[in-house]
Amino acid sequence: MLSALDREFAPLQTALNLRAQRQQLLSANIANANTPGYKAVDLDFSAAYKAALGGQQTGGMALKTEQPRQLPGTAAPAGSDFVAYQAGNTVRLDGNSVDMNREQAAFQKNSIQYEADLTFLTGKIKTLTSAITGN
């Protein structure tokens, strides 16, 4: 059973987690801009966010262990089902499909959106603190 605070902060937590995951994907694309055969990937944020808020389970299957000394794997992060190769990018002769201009713009936009979500979360926390302390 979710508390009122959990219900209040869950959408923001989900958004921050998905934006952080997208930031990692975009960073990997930028880091592999000169890697032959690398295909650029991205996260469909809106679809992943809607699925997470709708309670749909994402993340694929958990790893199965066959020996007692094997460590159990953890499920993939939320939104993993919505990671896909970027469509429409030109593939170079070496098989790489990273478009640095697009990646840098997407990285910057995602950073700004992450900061906006954090600012909104901070505002909610300040409002609740103010209500609790009576200021």
N, CA, C and O atoms as a GROMACS GRO file, in nm:
protein
  540
    1MET      N    1   0.085  -0.117   0.000
    1MET     CA    2   0.000   0.000   0.000
    1MET      C    3   0.090   0.124   0.000
    1MET      O    4   0.180   0.136   0.083
    2LEU      N    5   0.065   0.213  -0.091
    2LEU     CA    6   0.146   0.333  -0.103
    2LEU      C    7   0.098   0.442  -0.008
    2LEU      O    8  -0.022   0.465   0.007
    3SER      N    9   0.193   0.508   0.054
    3SER     CA   10   0.157   0.621   0.138
    3SER      C   11   0.132   0.742   0.050
    3SER      O   12   0.158   0.740  -0.070
    4ALA      N   13   0.080   0.848   0.111
    4ALA     CA   14   0.054   0.971   0.035
    4ALA      C   15   0.182   1.028  -0.022
    4ALA      O   16   0.183   1.080  -0.134
    5LEU      N   17   0.291   1.021   0.054
    5LEU     CA   18   0.420   1.072   0.005
    5LEU      C   19   0.470   0.990  -0.114
    5LEU      O   20   0.522   1.045  -0.211
    6ASP      N   21   0.454   0.857  -0.104
    6ASP     CA   22   0.496   0.772  -0.215
    6ASP      C   23   0.418   0.805  -0.342
    6ASP      O   24   0.475   0.813  -0.450
    7ARG      N   25   0.287   0.824  -0.328
    7ARG     CA   26   0.204   0.858  -0.444
    7ARG      C   27   0.243   0.994  -0.500
    7ARG      O   28   0.238   1.016  -0.621
    8GLU      N   29   0.282   1.085  -0.412
    8GLU     CA   30   0.318   1.220  -0.455
    8GLU      C   31   0.451   1.223  -0.530
    8GLU      O   32   0.465   1.294  -0.629
    9PHE      N   33   0.547   1.145  -0.483
    9PHE     CA   34   0.682   1.150  -0.539
    9PHE      C   35   0.710   1.043  -0.644
    9PHE      O   36   0.809   1.054  -0.717
   10ALA      N   37   0.629   0.940  -0.655
   10ALA     CA   38   0.654   0.831  -0.749
   10ALA      C   39   0.668   0.876  -0.894
   10ALA      O   40   0.760   0.832  -0.962
   11PRO      N   41   0.580   0.963  -0.945
   11PRO     CA   42   0.596   1.006  -1.085
   11PRO      C   43   0.728   1.079  -1.110
   11PRO      O   44   0.792   1.061  -1.214
   12LEU      N   45   0.769   1.162  -1.014
   12LEU     CA   46   0.895   1.234  -1.030
   12LEU      C   47   1.015   1.140  -1.021
   12LEU      O   48   1.112   1.156  -1.095
   13GLN      N   49   1.008   1.043  -0.932
   13GLN     CA   50   1.115   0.946  -0.919
   13GLN      C   51   1.128   0.865  -1.048
   13GLN      O   52   1.238   0.839  -1.096
   14THR      N   53   1.015   0.825  -1.104
   14THR     CA   54   1.015   0.751  -1.229
   14THR      C   55   1.076   0.835  -1.341
   14THR      O   56   1.159   0.786  -1.418
   15ALA      N   57   1.035   0.961  -1.350
   15ALA     CA   58   1.089   1.049  -1.454
   15ALA      C   59   1.239   1.067  -1.439
   15ALA      O   60   1.312   1.062  -1.538
   16LEU      N   61   1.285   1.087  -1.317
   16LEU     CA   62   1.430   1.104  -1.294
   16LEU      C   63   1.507   0.978  -1.329
   16LEU      O   64   1.614   0.986  -1.390
   17ASN      N   65   1.455   0.862  -1.292
   17ASN     CA   66   1.522   0.736  -1.324
   17ASN      C   67   1.531   0.715  -1.475
   17ASN      O   68   1.635   0.673  -1.527
   18LEU      N   69   1.422   0.743  -1.546
   18LEU     CA   70   1.422   0.724  -1.691
   18LEU      C   71   1.513   0.826  -1.760
   18LEU      O   72   1.583   0.792  -1.856
   19ARG      N   73   1.514   0.949  -1.712
   19ARG     CA   74   1.603   1.051  -1.771
   19ARG      C   75   1.750   1.014  -1.747
   19ARG      O   76   1.834   1.035  -1.834
   20ALA      N   77   1.779   0.960  -1.629
   20ALA     CA   78   1.917   0.917  -1.600
   20ALA      C   79   1.957   0.801  -1.690
   20ALA      O   80   2.070   0.796  -1.739
   21GLN      N   81   1.865   0.709  -1.713
   21GLN     CA   82   1.894   0.596  -1.802
   21GLN      C   83   1.916   0.646  -1.945
   21GLN      O   84   2.006   0.599  -2.014
   22ARG      N   85   1.834   0.741  -1.989
   22ARG     CA   86   1.850   0.796  -2.124
   22ARG      C   87   1.983   0.870  -2.135
   22ARG      O   88   2.049   0.863  -2.239
   23GLN      N   89   2.022   0.939  -2.030
   23GLN     CA   90   2.149   1.012  -2.031
   23GLN      C   91   2.266   0.914  -2.048
   23GLN      O   92   2.362   0.943  -2.119
   24GLN      N   93   2.257   0.798  -1.984
   24GLN     CA   94   2.361   0.697  -2.000
   24GLN      C   95   2.367   0.645  -2.143
   24GLN      O   96   2.476   0.624  -2.198
   25LEU      N   97   2.252   0.624  -2.204
   25LEU     CA   98   2.249   0.576  -2.342
   25LEU      C   99   2.309   0.680  -2.437
   25LEU      O  100   2.387   0.645  -2.526
   26LEU      N  101   2.272   0.806  -2.419
   26LEU     CA  102   2.324   0.911  -2.504
   26LEU      C  103   2.475   0.928  -2.484
   26LEU      O  104   2.548   0.954  -2.579
   27SER      N  105   2.520   0.914  -2.360
   27SER     CA  106   2.664   0.921  -2.330
   27SER      C  107   2.738   0.809  -2.401
   27SER      O  108   2.846   0.830  -2.456
   28ALA      N  109   2.680   0.690  -2.398
   28ALA     CA  110   2.744   0.576  -2.466
   28ALA      C  111   2.751   0.599  -2.616
   28ALA      O  112   2.850   0.564  -2.680
   29ASN      N  113   2.646   0.659  -2.673
   29ASN     CA  114   2.649   0.691  -2.816
   29ASN      C  115   2.762   0.787  -2.848
   29ASN      O  116   2.836   0.767  -2.945
   30ILE      N  117   2.777   0.891  -2.766
   30ILE     CA  118   2.882   0.990  -2.789
   30ILE      C  119   3.020   0.926  -2.773
   30ILE      O  120   3.110   0.952  -2.852
   31ALA      N  121   3.034   0.843  -2.670
   31ALA     CA  122   3.163   0.778  -2.645
   31ALA      C  123   3.201   0.682  -2.757
   31ALA      O  124   3.320   0.660  -2.783
   32ASN      N  125   3.102   0.626  -2.824
   32ASN     CA  126   3.129   0.529  -2.930
   32ASN      C  127   3.113   0.588  -3.070
   32ASN      O  128   3.089   0.515  -3.166
   33ALA      N  129   3.126   0.719  -3.081
   33ALA     CA  130   3.108   0.785  -3.210
   33ALA      C  131   3.207   0.737  -3.316
   33ALA      O  132   3.178   0.744  -3.435
   34ASN      N  133   3.322   0.689  -3.274
   34ASN     CA  134   3.423   0.642  -3.370
   34ASN      C  135   3.445   0.491  -3.364
   34ASN      O  136   3.544   0.441  -3.417
   35THR      N  137   3.354   0.419  -3.300
   35THR     CA  138   3.365   0.274  -3.291
   35THR      C  139   3.301   0.211  -3.415
   35THR      O  140   3.181   0.226  -3.437
   36PRO      N  141   3.380   0.140  -3.494
   36PRO     CA  142   3.323   0.076  -3.614
   36PRO      C  143   3.212  -0.022  -3.577
   36PRO      O  144   3.227  -0.103  -3.486
   37GLY      N  145   3.102  -0.014  -3.649
   37GLY     CA  146   2.991  -0.106  -3.630
   37GLY      C  147   2.896  -0.070  -3.517
   37GLY      O  148   2.797  -0.140  -3.496
   38TYR      N  149   2.924   0.038  -3.445
   38TYR     CA  150   2.836   0.076  -3.334
   38TYR      C  151   2.708   0.138  -3.387
   38TYR      O  152   2.711   0.224  -3.474
   39LYS      N  153   2.596   0.092  -3.335
   39LYS     CA  154   2.465   0.145  -3.374
   39LYS      C  155   2.409   0.229  -3.260
   39LYS      O  156   2.400   0.182  -3.146
   40ALA      N  157   2.372   0.352  -3.289
   40ALA     CA  158   2.320   0.443  -3.188
   40ALA      C  159   2.184   0.396  -3.137
   40ALA      O  160   2.100   0.350  -3.215
   41VAL      N  161   2.164   0.407  -3.006
   41VAL     CA  162   2.038   0.368  -2.944
   41VAL      C  163   1.981   0.486  -2.866
   41VAL      O  164   2.052   0.581  -2.835
   42ASP      N  165   1.853   0.478  -2.837
   42ASP     CA  166   1.788   0.582  -2.758
   42ASP      C  167   1.670   0.520  -2.685
   42ASP      O  168   1.624   0.411  -2.718
   43LEU      N  169   1.621   0.592  -2.585
   43LEU     CA  170   1.508   0.549  -2.505
   43LEU      C  171   1.387   0.631  -2.545
   43LEU      O  172   1.394   0.754  -2.550
   44ASP      N  173   1.276   0.566  -2.573
   44ASP     CA  174   1.151   0.636  -2.600
   44ASP      C  175   1.093   0.675  -2.464
   44ASP      O  176   1.019   0.600  -2.402
   45PHE      N  177   1.130   0.796  -2.420
   45PHE     CA  178   1.097   0.840  -2.284
   45PHE      C  179   0.947   0.842  -2.260
   45PHE      O  180   0.901   0.791  -2.159
   46SER      N  181   0.871   0.899  -2.352
   46SER     CA  182   0.727   0.914  -2.327
   46SER      C  183   0.658   0.778  -2.315
   46SER      O  184   0.571   0.760  -2.230
   47ALA      N  185   0.694   0.684  -2.399
   47ALA     CA  186   0.633   0.550  -2.391
   47ALA      C  187   0.675   0.479  -2.263
   47ALA      O  188   0.592   0.415  -2.198
   48ALA      N  189   0.802   0.490  -2.225
   48ALA     CA  190   0.850   0.426  -2.103
   48ALA      C  191   0.785   0.488  -1.980
   48ALA      O  192   0.749   0.418  -1.886
   49TYR      N  193   0.769   0.620  -1.982
   49TYR     CA  194   0.708   0.690  -1.868
   49TYR      C  195   0.561   0.651  -1.854
   49TYR      O  196   0.514   0.624  -1.743
   50LYS      N  197   0.489   0.649  -1.964
   50LYS     CA  198   0.347   0.609  -1.960
   50LYS      C  199   0.333   0.465  -1.910
   50LYS      O  200   0.244   0.436  -1.830
   51ALA      N  201   0.420   0.377  -1.956
   51ALA     CA  202   0.413   0.238  -1.914
   51ALA      C  203   0.443   0.224  -1.765
   51ALA      O  204   0.378   0.148  -1.694
   52ALA      N  205   0.543   0.298  -1.718
   52ALA     CA  206   0.579   0.292  -1.576
   52ALA      C  207   0.468   0.347  -1.489
   52ALA      O  208   0.438   0.290  -1.384
   53LEU      N  209   0.406   0.457  -1.530
   53LEU     CA  210   0.296   0.514  -1.452
   53LEU      C  211   0.172   0.427  -1.458
   53LEU      O  212   0.091   0.425  -1.364
   54GLY      N  213   0.156   0.356  -1.569
   54GLY     CA  214   0.041   0.267  -1.584
   54GLY      C  215   0.058   0.135  -1.512
   54GLY      O  216  -0.032   0.052  -1.512
   55GLY      N  217   0.173   0.116  -1.448
   55GLY     CA  218   0.196  -0.006  -1.372
   55GLY      C  219   0.241  -0.123  -1.454
   55GLY      O  220   0.248  -0.235  -1.404
   56GLN      N  221   0.271  -0.100  -1.580
   56GLN     CA  222   0.320  -0.210  -1.663
   56GLN      C  223   0.461  -0.246  -1.620
   56GLN      O  224   0.545  -0.158  -1.603
   57GLN      N  225   0.486  -0.373  -1.605
   57GLN     CA  226   0.618  -0.419  -1.563
   57GLN      C  227   0.711  -0.419  -1.684
   57GLN      O  228   0.678  -0.477  -1.787
   58THR      N  229   0.825  -0.353  -1.671
   58THR     CA  230   0.924  -0.354  -1.777
   58THR      C  231   1.054  -0.407  -1.722
   58THR      O  232   1.069  -0.424  -1.601
   59GLY      N  233   1.147  -0.433  -1.809
   59GLY     CA  234   1.278  -0.475  -1.764
   59GLY      C  235   1.315  -0.615  -1.804
   59GLY      O  236   1.426  -0.659  -1.775
   60GLY      N  237   1.226  -0.687  -1.870
   60GLY     CA  238   1.263  -0.818  -1.920
   60GLY      C  239   1.266  -0.925  -1.811
   60GLY      O  240   1.206  -0.909  -1.704
   61MET      N  241   1.336  -1.032  -1.840
   61MET     CA  242   1.339  -1.147  -1.750
   61MET      C  243   1.460  -1.140  -1.658
   61MET      O  244   1.564  -1.085  -1.693
   62ALA      N  245   1.444  -1.196  -1.540
   62ALA     CA  246   1.555  -1.204  -1.446
   62ALA      C  247   1.648  -1.317  -1.490
   62ALA      O  248   1.605  -1.410  -1.559
   63LEU      N  249   1.774  -1.309  -1.451
   63LEU     CA  250   1.871  -1.412  -1.486
   63LEU      C  251   1.850  -1.536  -1.400
   63LEU      O  252   1.814  -1.527  -1.282
   64LYS      N  253   1.872  -1.652  -1.459
   64LYS     CA  254   1.856  -1.778  -1.389
   64LYS      C  255   1.994  -1.832  -1.353
   64LYS      O  256   2.086  -1.830  -1.435
   65THR      N  257   2.010  -1.880  -1.231
   65THR     CA  258   2.136  -1.940  -1.190
   65THR      C  259   2.124  -2.092  -1.198
   65THR      O  260   2.017  -2.148  -1.175
   66GLU      N  261   2.236  -2.156  -1.232
   66GLU     CA  262   2.236  -2.302  -1.243
   66GLU      C  263   2.327  -2.367  -1.140
   66GLU      O  264   2.318  -2.487  -1.116
   67GLN      N  265   2.414  -2.289  -1.080
   67GLN     CA  266   2.508  -2.340  -0.980
   67GLN      C  267   2.492  -2.259  -0.852
   67GLN      O  268   2.461  -2.140  -0.860
   68PRO      N  269   2.514  -2.318  -0.737
   68PRO     CA  270   2.497  -2.243  -0.612
   68PRO      C  271   2.595  -2.128  -0.596
   68PRO      O  272   2.567  -2.033  -0.522
   69ARG      N  273   2.709  -2.133  -0.662
   69ARG     CA  274   2.810  -2.027  -0.649
   69ARG      C  275   2.784  -1.910  -0.743
   69ARG      O  276   2.852  -1.808  -0.733
   70GLN      N  277   2.690  -1.924  -0.833
   70GLN     CA  278   2.659  -1.814  -0.924
   70GLN      C  279   2.577  -1.708  -0.850
   70GLN      O  280   2.492  -1.739  -0.767
   71LEU      N  281   2.607  -1.583  -0.884
   71LEU     CA  282   2.533  -1.474  -0.823
   71LEU      C  283   2.403  -1.451  -0.901
   71LEU      O  284   2.403  -1.453  -1.024
   72PRO      N  285   2.293  -1.431  -0.829
   72PRO     CA  286   2.168  -1.404  -0.902
   72PRO      C  287   2.174  -1.267  -0.968
   72PRO      O  288   2.224  -1.171  -0.910
   73GLY      N  289   2.125  -1.259  -1.087
   73GLY     CA  290   2.124  -1.132  -1.159
   73GLY      C  291   2.008  -1.046  -1.115
   73GLY      O  292   1.910  -1.094  -1.058
   74THR      N  293   2.019  -0.920  -1.141
   74THR     CA  294   1.909  -0.829  -1.112
   74THR      C  295   1.836  -0.802  -1.243
   74THR      O  296   1.893  -0.812  -1.351
   75ALA      N  297   1.711  -0.767  -1.229
   75ALA     CA  298   1.631  -0.736  -1.348
   75ALA      C  299   1.685  -0.609  -1.414
   75ALA      O  300   1.746  -0.525  -1.348
   76ALA      N  301   1.662  -0.596  -1.541
   76ALA     CA  302   1.705  -0.476  -1.614
   76ALA      C  303   1.630  -0.355  -1.561
   76ALA      O  304   1.519  -0.370  -1.508
   77PRO      N  305   1.688  -0.236  -1.573
   77PRO     CA  306   1.621  -0.116  -1.520
   77PRO      C  307   1.490  -0.088  -1.591
   77PRO      O  308   1.468  -0.131  -1.704
   78ALA      N  309   1.404  -0.014  -1.523
   78ALA     CA  310   1.276   0.024  -1.582
   78ALA      C  311   1.299   0.098  -1.712
   78ALA      O  312   1.392   0.180  -1.721
   79GLY      N  313   1.220   0.072  -1.810
   79GLY     CA  314   1.234   0.140  -1.938
   79GLY      C  315   1.320   0.064  -2.038
   79GLY      O  316   1.330   0.106  -2.153
   80SER      N  317   1.381  -0.045  -1.996
   80SER     CA  318   1.469  -0.119  -2.086
   80SER      C  319   1.396  -0.173  -2.209
   80SER      O  320   1.456  -0.191  -2.315
   81ASP      N  321   1.268  -0.197  -2.193
   81ASP     CA  322   1.189  -0.247  -2.306
   81ASP      C  323   1.172  -0.140  -2.414
   81ASP      O  324   1.133  -0.172  -2.527
   82PHE      N  325   1.201  -0.016  -2.382
   82PHE     CA  326   1.178   0.094  -2.474
   82PHE      C  327   1.307   0.149  -2.534
   82PHE      O  328   1.307   0.256  -2.595
   83VAL      N  329   1.416   0.076  -2.517
   83VAL     CA  330   1.544   0.113  -2.579
   83VAL      C  331   1.547   0.048  -2.717
   83VAL      O  332   1.525  -0.072  -2.732
   84ALA      N  333   1.576   0.131  -2.817
   84ALA     CA  334   1.580   0.080  -2.954
   84ALA      C  335   1.687   0.153  -3.034
   84ALA      O  336   1.732   0.261  -2.996
   85TYR      N  337   1.725   0.093  -3.144
   85TYR     CA  338   1.818   0.160  -3.234
   85TYR      C  339   1.752   0.285  -3.290
   85TYR      O  340   1.632   0.286  -3.317
   86GLN      N  341   1.830   0.389  -3.308
   86GLN     CA  342   1.777   0.513  -3.364
   86GLN      C  343   1.751   0.493  -3.514
   86GLN      O  344   1.836   0.441  -3.587
   87ALA      N  345   1.635   0.535  -3.555
   87ALA     CA  346   1.598   0.524  -3.697
   87ALA      C  347   1.632   0.655  -3.768
   87ALA      O  348   1.623   0.762  -3.709
   88GLY      N  349   1.670   0.644  -3.894
   88GLY     CA  350   1.692   0.763  -3.975
   88GLY      C  351   1.834   0.816  -3.973
   88GLY      O  352   1.864   0.910  -4.047
   89ASN      N  353   1.922   0.760  -3.892
   89ASN     CA  354   2.061   0.805  -3.891
   89ASN      C  355   2.135   0.747  -4.011
   89ASN      O  356   2.112   0.634  -4.052
   90THR      N  357   2.224   0.827  -4.066
   90THR     CA  358   2.307   0.780  -4.176
   90THR      C  359   2.414   0.687  -4.121
   90THR      O  360   2.480   0.718  -4.022
   91VAL      N  361   2.428   0.573  -4.185
   91VAL     CA  362   2.530   0.477  -4.143
   91VAL      C  363   2.654   0.500  -4.228
   91VAL      O  364   2.648   0.499  -4.351
   92ARG      N  365   2.768   0.523  -4.160
   92ARG     CA  366   2.893   0.547  -4.230
   92ARG      C  367   2.947   0.417  -4.288
   92ARG      O  368   2.893   0.309  -4.263
   93LEU      N  369   3.052   0.428  -4.366
   93LEU     CA  370   3.112   0.310  -4.428
   93LEU      C  371   3.162   0.208  -4.326
   93LEU      O  372   3.163   0.088  -4.353
   94ASP      N  373   3.203   0.256  -4.209
   94ASP     CA  374   3.252   0.163  -4.105
   94ASP      C  375   3.138   0.099  -4.025
   94ASP      O  376   3.164   0.022  -3.933
   95GLY      N  377   3.012   0.130  -4.059
   95GLY     CA  378   2.897   0.071  -3.993
   95GLY      C  379   2.847   0.147  -3.872
   95GLY      O  380   2.752   0.103  -3.807
   96ASN      N  381   2.909   0.259  -3.840
   96ASN     CA  382   2.869   0.339  -3.724
   96ASN      C  383   2.754   0.431  -3.764
   96ASN      O  384   2.755   0.490  -3.872
   97SER      N  385   2.654   0.442  -3.674
   97SER     CA  386   2.536   0.524  -3.706
   97SER      C  387   2.519   0.643  -3.612
   97SER      O  388   2.410   0.700  -3.605
   98VAL      N  389   2.624   0.681  -3.539
   98VAL     CA  390   2.614   0.792  -3.444
   98VAL      C  391   2.625   0.925  -3.518
   98VAL      O  392   2.720   0.948  -3.592
   99ASP      N  393   2.526   1.012  -3.498
   99ASP     CA  394   2.528   1.148  -3.550
   99ASP      C  395   2.558   1.240  -3.432
   99ASP      O  396   2.472   1.264  -3.348
  100MET      N  397   2.681   1.289  -3.426
  100MET     CA  398   2.726   1.366  -3.310
  100MET      C  399   2.640   1.490  -3.284
  100MET      O  400   2.612   1.522  -3.168
  101ASN      N  401   2.598   1.559  -3.388
  101ASN     CA  402   2.514   1.678  -3.368
  101ASN      C  403   2.382   1.641  -3.299
  101ASN      O  404   2.340   1.707  -3.205
  102ARG      N  405   2.320   1.535  -3.347
  102ARG     CA  406   2.194   1.490  -3.288
  102ARG      C  407   2.215   1.444  -3.145
  102ARG      O  408   2.135   1.476  -3.057
  103GLU      N  409   2.323   1.368  -3.121
  103GLU     CA  410   2.349   1.315  -2.987
  103GLU      C  411   2.375   1.427  -2.887
  103GLU      O  412   2.324   1.424  -2.775
  104GLN      N  413   2.455   1.524  -2.926
  104GLN     CA  414   2.486   1.634  -2.835
  104GLN      C  415   2.361   1.717  -2.805
  104GLN      O  416   2.341   1.760  -2.692
  105ALA      N  417   2.278   1.740  -2.906
  105ALA     CA  418   2.154   1.815  -2.884
  105ALA      C  419   2.060   1.738  -2.792
  105ALA      O  420   2.000   1.796  -2.702
  106ALA      N  421   2.046   1.608  -2.815
  106ALA     CA  422   1.958   1.525  -2.732
  106ALA      C  423   2.012   1.517  -2.589
  106ALA      O  424   1.935   1.519  -2.493
  107PHE      N  425   2.144   1.507  -2.576
  107PHE     CA  426   2.208   1.502  -2.444
  107PHE      C  427   2.179   1.630  -2.366
  107PHE      O  428   2.143   1.626  -2.248
  108GLN      N  429   2.195   1.744  -2.432
  108GLN     CA  430   2.172   1.873  -2.367
  108GLN      C  431   2.025   1.890  -2.329
  108GLN      O  432   1.994   1.936  -2.219
  109LYS      N  433   1.936   1.855  -2.420
  109LYS     CA  434   1.793   1.866  -2.392
  109LYS      C  435   1.752   1.777  -2.275
  109LYS      O  436   1.676   1.819  -2.189
  110ASN      N  437   1.803   1.655  -2.273
  110ASN     CA  438   1.773   1.563  -2.164
  110ASN      C  439   1.828   1.614  -2.032
  110ASN      O  440   1.765   1.598  -1.927
  111SER      N  441   1.945   1.676  -2.035
  111SER     CA  442   2.005   1.735  -1.914
  111SER      C  443   1.916   1.846  -1.859
  111SER      O  444   1.893   1.854  -1.738
  112ILE      N  445   1.868   1.930  -1.947
  112ILE     CA  446   1.779   2.040  -1.905
  112ILE      C  447   1.650   1.985  -1.847
  112ILE      O  448   1.601   2.036  -1.746
  113GLN      N  449   1.593   1.882  -1.909
  113GLN     CA  450   1.471   1.822  -1.858
  113GLN      C  451   1.494   1.755  -1.723
  113GLN      O  452   1.407   1.759  -1.636
  114TYR      N  453   1.610   1.694  -1.705
  114TYR     CA  454   1.645   1.633  -1.576
  114TYR      C  455   1.652   1.740  -1.468
  114TYR      O  456   1.597   1.723  -1.359
  115GLU      N  457   1.719   1.851  -1.499
  115GLU     CA  458   1.729   1.962  -1.404
  115GLU      C  459   1.592   2.020  -1.372
  115GLU      O  460   1.565   2.055  -1.257
  116ALA      N  461   1.504   2.029  -1.470
  116ALA     CA  462   1.369   2.080  -1.447
  116ALA      C  463   1.292   1.986  -1.354
  116ALA      O  464   1.221   2.033  -1.264
  117ASP      N  465   1.305   1.856  -1.374
  117ASP     CA  466   1.240   1.760  -1.286
  117ASP      C  467   1.293   1.772  -1.143
  117ASP      O  468   1.216   1.765  -1.047
  118LEU      N  469   1.424   1.791  -1.129
  118LEU     CA  470   1.482   1.809  -0.996
  118LEU      C  471   1.432   1.937  -0.930
  118LEU      O  472   1.404   1.938  -0.810
  119THR      N  473   1.421   2.043  -1.007
  119THR     CA  474   1.371   2.169  -0.954
  119THR      C  475   1.227   2.154  -0.907
  119THR      O  476   1.189   2.206  -0.802
  120PHE      N  477   1.146   2.084  -0.985
  120PHE     CA  478   1.007   2.060  -0.948
  120PHE      C  479   1.000   1.976  -0.820
  120PHE      O  480   0.918   2.004  -0.732
  121LEU      N  481   1.085   1.873  -0.810
  121LEU     CA  482   1.088   1.788  -0.691
  121LEU      C  483   1.129   1.870  -0.568
  121LEU      O  484   1.071   1.855  -0.461
  122THR      N  485   1.230   1.955  -0.584
  122THR     CA  486   1.274   2.041  -0.474
  122THR      C  487   1.161   2.133  -0.428
  122THR      O  488   1.143   2.154  -0.308
  123GLY      N  489   1.088   2.187  -0.523
  123GLY     CA  490   0.974   2.273  -0.489
  123GLY      C  491   0.868   2.199  -0.410
  123GLY      O  492   0.814   2.253  -0.314
  124LYS      N  493   0.839   2.074  -0.448
  124LYS     CA  494   0.740   1.994  -0.376
  124LYS      C  495   0.788   1.967  -0.233
  124LYS      O  496   0.710   1.973  -0.138
  125ILE      N  497   0.917   1.936  -0.221
  125ILE     CA  498   0.972   1.908  -0.088
  125ILE      C  499   0.966   2.033   0.000
  125ILE      O  500   0.931   2.025   0.118
  126LYS      N  501   0.999   2.147  -0.057
  126LYS     CA  502   0.993   2.272   0.019
  126LYS      C  503   0.851   2.304   0.062
  126LYS      O  504   0.828   2.350   0.174
  127THR      N  505   0.755   2.279  -0.027
  127THR     CA  506   0.615   2.303   0.007
  127THR      C  507   0.570   2.213   0.123
  127THR      O  508   0.505   2.259   0.216
  128LEU      N  509   0.606   2.085   0.114
  128LEU     CA  510   0.570   1.993   0.223
  128LEU      C  511   0.639   2.029   0.353
  128LEU      O  512   0.578   2.022   0.460
  129THR      N  513   0.765   2.066   0.346
  129THR     CA  514   0.838   2.109   0.467
  129THR      C  515   0.772   2.231   0.528
  129THR      O  516   0.757   2.240   0.650
  130SER      N  517   0.734   2.324   0.444
  130SER     CA  518   0.668   2.445   0.491
  130SER      C  519   0.535   2.412   0.558
  130SER      O  520   0.500   2.471   0.660
  131ALA      N  521   0.461   2.318   0.500
  131ALA     CA  522   0.332   2.280   0.558
  131ALA      C  523   0.351   2.209   0.693
  131ALA      O  524   0.270   2.226   0.785
  132ILE      N  525   0.458   2.130   0.704
  132ILE     CA  526   0.482   2.056   0.827
  132ILE      C  527   0.526   2.149   0.939
  132ILE      O  528   0.480   2.138   1.053
  133THR      N  529   0.617   2.242   0.905
  133THR     CA  530   0.671   2.332   1.007
  133THR      C  531   0.578   2.450   1.034
  133THR      O  532   0.594   2.517   1.136
  134GLY      N  533   0.483   2.477   0.947
  134GLY     CA  534   0.389   2.585   0.967
  134GLY      C  535   0.442   2.720   0.927
  134GLY      O  536   0.388   2.822   0.970
  135ASN      N  537   0.545   2.724   0.847
  135ASN     CA  538   0.602   2.851   0.800
  135ASN      C  539   0.533   2.899   0.675
  135ASN      O  540   0.568   3.004   0.622
   0.00000   0.00000   0.00000
